[in-house]
Every structure is written in C-alpha cells, then in structure tokens.
Amino acid sequence: MVPLNNSKMFYEALLANKVPAKYFTLPSGGHGLNGYKGPMWDAWQTQSMQWLVKLHAKAK
C-alpha cells in the first residue's frame, strides 16, 4: 500500500513547479485501481476527464 501522504507531497511538488495537477480523493480503492471497475473507477474517471477538459480549455 502507498501512504496517502506520498500522493499529497507529489501533488504539492507538481504545483510548486507550475505543473498542472489535480488531487482526487476517493472514499475507497487501491493504488492504480488495478483494472477495477465500479463506483470508485467511475468517480476517478469522471473527475479526471472533467479536469482534463478544463485544462484543455485553459490552454486555448
């Protein structure tokens, strides 16, 4: 298992270096989701796609 704080530190380092990033929190699920399909996958996928669309719109 990967400690949650590692992801938070990575996210903060990306922002500190002006790299676009988004930190998603989900109530359950594992590292990388490992091909899992279900509510947590759907939530991650939805949030990720919304962020990418927003990021793309800013780049135009």
Number of C-alpha atoms within 10 A of each C-alpha: 5 8 8 10 9 10 13 13 11 13 16 16 13 14 13 10 8 9 11 12 15 14 12 11 12 12 5 9 15 11 9 8 12 9 7 12 9 9 12 17 18 12 13 16 12 11 15 15 11 12 15 14 11 11 13 10 9 8 7 5
